[in-house]
Amino acid sequence: MRKIFLVRHGQDQDNANGILNGRRNEPLTETGLNQARSLSEALRTQQFHADVIYTSPLQRAARTAEIIAEAIQGPTPDILPLLIERDFGTMSGRPYQEVLELCKDCLFPTETLNYFLEAPGAETFPALYARGQALLQEIQDKHDAGTILLVAHGDIGKMIFAAYYKLNWEEALKHFHFGNSDLVELSEDATID
């Protein structure tokens, strides 16, 4: 039996400063380190076991994965490039409020966030969804059984969730909030409303 758990990294410098980071490689803040430690302690207390831990190559995810692995005495995290965050193209590194103004004609509003759909050089949500599908196929091909922990980012995490449950990307953005250091089990038994 295969179990997949999905974690978003702790807060990084760009998160704290209201900057759209994407593939920028900023470190965790002290808050982000504490978020990762808190999640790790909860997992250790629950005697969580991972057979394999995969992480995005970006340091905010990799550091979160390292903290978890140490706390649960798990395997050394392996980098899985498909877990990297959405490429925000020309919106990378811009203040979130500026992105909302620059992309006001192509926003997808939700209760928690407003997502831009297009920008020069940016990965679209359909492309990101396809990447989520490819990642899940790779996991399925590599692991018939075991507990797999994926440490990723907000937008790619939402698309992995959508692909797993065969939701469209719009539904995932509207109904699934994936906060810093959130943990989600992807389960065939789950009911998604």
C-alpha positions in Angstrom: 0.0 0.0 0.0 1.3 3.4 -1.0 0.6 6.5 1.2 1.6 10.0 0.0 1.9 13.0 2.3 2.4 16.5 0.9 4.0 19.4 2.9 4.5 23.0 2.1 7.7 24.6 3.2 7.8 27.1 6.1 7.7 30.8 5.6 10.6 32.2 3.7 11.9 35.8 3.4 9.8 36.6 0.3 6.6 35.2 2.0 7.3 37.5 5.0 7.9 40.5 2.8 4.9 40.1 0.5 7.0 39.2 -2.5 5.9 36.8 -5.2 8.8 34.4 -5.0 8.2 31.5 -7.4 11.7 30.1 -8.1 13.6 32.7 -6.2 15.7 30.9 -3.7 15.3 32.7 -0.4 15.9 31.1 3.0 13.4 30.3 5.7 12.7 33.1 8.2 12.9 32.3 11.9 9.1 32.0 11.8 9.5 29.5 8.9 12.1 27.5 10.8 9.7 27.4 13.8 6.8 26.3 11.6 8.9 23.5 10.2 10.1 22.5 13.7 6.5 22.6 15.0 5.3 20.3 12.2 8.3 18.0 12.7 7.6 17.7 16.4 4.0 16.9 15.8 5.0 14.2 13.3 7.6 12.8 15.8 5.0 12.7 18.5 2.7 10.8 16.2 5.5 8.4 15.4 5.2 9.3 11.7 7.4 7.2 9.5 8.5 8.0 5.9 10.1 5.4 3.7 11.3 8.2 1.3 11.3 12.0 1.4 11.4 14.0 -1.8 11.9 17.7 -1.8 11.9 20.6 -4.3 15.5 21.8 -5.1 14.7 25.3 -3.6 16.3 25.9 -0.2 13.0 26.8 1.6 11.6 23.3 0.8 14.9 21.4 1.2 15.5 23.0 4.6 11.9 22.1 5.7 12.5 18.5 4.5 15.8 18.3 6.4 14.2 19.4 9.7 11.4 16.9 9.3 13.8 14.1 8.4 16.0 14.8 11.4 13.0 14.9 13.8 11.4 11.6 12.6 14.8 9.9 12.1 13.8 9.5 8.5 15.8 9.1 5.3 17.9 11.8 3.8 15.6 13.9 1.5 16.1 13.4 -2.2 15.7 16.3 -4.7 12.8 15.7 -7.1 12.9 18.6 -9.7 9.2 18.2 -10.6 8.4 19.6 -7.1 9.9 23.0 -7.9 7.5 25.9 -7.6 5.6 27.5 -10.5 7.7 29.7 -12.6 6.1 33.1 -12.2 8.0 34.6 -15.2 8.2 38.4 -15.1 6.1 38.5 -11.9 8.9 36.8 -9.9 10.3 39.0 -7.2 7.6 41.6 -7.5 5.5 42.7 -4.5 2.2 40.9 -4.4 0.2 44.1 -4.6 2.1 45.2 -7.7 1.4 41.8 -9.3 -2.4 42.3 -8.7 -2.2 45.6 -10.5 -0.1 44.5 -13.4 -2.2 41.4 -13.9 -5.6 42.8 -13.1 -7.1 41.7 -16.5 -6.1 38.0 -15.9 -6.8 37.4 -12.2 -8.5 34.3 -10.8 -10.0 35.4 -7.4 -10.6 33.1 -4.5 -11.5 33.6 -0.9 -7.9 33.3 0.2 -5.8 34.6 -2.7 -6.0 36.2 -6.1 -3.9 34.2 -8.7 -2.6 35.7 -11.9 -3.2 33.4 -14.9 -0.8 34.9 -17.5 2.5 36.8 -17.6 5.5 36.7 -19.9 7.6 33.6 -19.1 5.1 32.3 -16.5 4.0 28.7 -16.2 0.2 28.4 -16.7 -2.0 26.5 -14.3 -2.8 23.9 -17.0 0.9 23.3 -17.5 1.5 23.2 -13.7 -1.4 20.7 -13.4 0.3 18.5 -16.1 3.5 18.6 -14.1 1.6 17.5 -11.0 0.2 14.5 -13.0 3.8 13.7 -14.2 5.1 13.8 -10.7 2.4 11.5 -9.4 3.1 9.1 -12.3 6.8 9.1 -11.4 5.9 8.3 -7.7 3.6 5.5 -8.8 6.3 4.1 -11.2 9.0 4.2 -8.5 7.0 3.1 -5.4 4.5 0.2 -5.3 4.2 0.7 -1.6 5.4 2.7 1.4 5.0 6.1 2.9 6.2 8.9 0.6 6.6 12.5 1.9 6.7 15.3 -0.7 8.0 18.7 0.4 6.9 21.4 -2.1 5.4 24.8 -2.5 2.0 26.5 -2.6 1.0 26.4 -6.3 2.6 23.1 -7.3 1.2 21.6 -4.1 -2.3 22.7 -5.1 -1.9 21.2 -8.6 -0.5 17.9 -7.2 -3.6 17.8 -4.9 -5.9 18.5 -7.9 -4.2 15.9 -10.1 -4.4 13.2 -7.4 -8.1 13.8 -6.9 -8.8 14.4 -10.6 -10.1 17.9 -9.8 -9.7 20.7 -12.4 -7.2 23.3 -11.5 -9.8 26.0 -10.9 -11.5 23.9 -8.3 -8.2 23.3 -6.5 -7.4 27.0 -6.4 -10.9 27.9 -5.1 -11.2 25.2 -2.5 -7.8 24.1 -1.3 -5.7 26.4 0.9 -2.1 25.2 1.3 -0.4 27.3 4.0 3.2 27.3 5.2 4.1 24.0 6.8 0.7 22.5 6.1 0.5 18.7 5.9 -2.0 16.9 3.6 -2.4 13.2 3.2 -3.4 12.2 -0.4 -5.6 9.2 0.2 -7.7 7.1 -2.1 -10.3 6.9 0.8 -10.7 10.6 1.1 -13.9 12.4 0.2 -13.3 15.8 -1.5 -16.2 18.2 -1.4 
